[in-house]
Amino acid sequence: MPMDPGEIEKLIVEALPDAEVTIQDLRGDGDHYAAHVASSAFQGKSRVQQHQLVYKALKGRMGGELHALALQTTPK
């Protein structure tokens, strides 16, 4: 079952309350998204650590409900 982009944003903002999140459906199929996430939680963290924070926020849905996520992160 595809994941709604609003749900993706909600999960990220719950974990990173100051996050600015932009979600784009890449194929129109609800399975392939691109996300840009900006958060002060990323300050001083490597790109890998930033992405790990976002994946943790998605609570195990990557690879299941959420098939693919092209992720770009930026510290605020």
C-alpha positions in Angstrom: 0.0 0.0 0.0 1.5 3.4 -1.0 2.4 5.9 1.6 0.8 9.4 1.5 3.2 12.3 1.3 1.4 14.0 4.2 2.1 11.0 6.4 5.8 11.1 5.5 6.0 14.8 6.4 4.0 14.2 9.6 6.4 11.5 10.8 9.5 13.6 10.1 8.1 16.7 11.8 7.1 14.6 14.9 10.7 13.5 15.2 12.3 16.8 14.2 9.8 19.5 15.3 11.6 22.4 13.6 12.0 20.6 10.3 11.0 22.2 7.0 9.9 19.3 4.8 9.2 19.3 1.0 8.0 16.1 -0.5 7.7 15.4 -4.2 6.1 12.3 -5.7 8.5 11.3 -8.5 6.4 8.9 -10.4 2.8 9.6 -9.3 2.6 6.1 -7.9 2.9 6.9 -4.2 6.0 4.7 -3.9 8.8 6.9 -5.2 9.4 10.2 -3.4 12.0 12.9 -3.2 12.3 14.8 0.1 14.2 17.8 1.2 14.5 18.2 4.9 16.0 21.2 6.7 16.5 21.0 10.5 18.7 22.5 13.2 19.1 18.9 14.4 21.4 18.4 11.5 24.0 20.9 12.8 27.4 19.4 13.2 26.3 16.0 11.8 27.6 14.2 8.8 25.3 13.7 5.8 25.0 10.0 6.8 24.0 10.9 10.4 21.4 13.4 9.0 19.9 10.8 6.8 19.8 8.3 9.7 17.8 10.8 11.7 15.2 11.0 8.9 15.1 7.2 8.4 14.6 6.8 12.2 11.7 9.3 12.0 10.0 7.1 9.4 9.8 4.3 12.0 10.8 1.3 9.8 8.5 2.2 6.8 11.4 2.5 4.4 11.5 -0.5 2.1 7.9 -1.4 3.1 5.1 1.1 2.8 7.7 3.6 1.4 9.5 2.0 -1.4 12.0 4.7 -2.4 13.0 8.1 -1.0 15.6 10.3 -2.6 16.7 12.3 0.4 18.4 15.7 0.6 19.1 17.2 4.0 20.3 20.6 5.1 21.2 22.0 8.5 19.2 25.2 9.5 
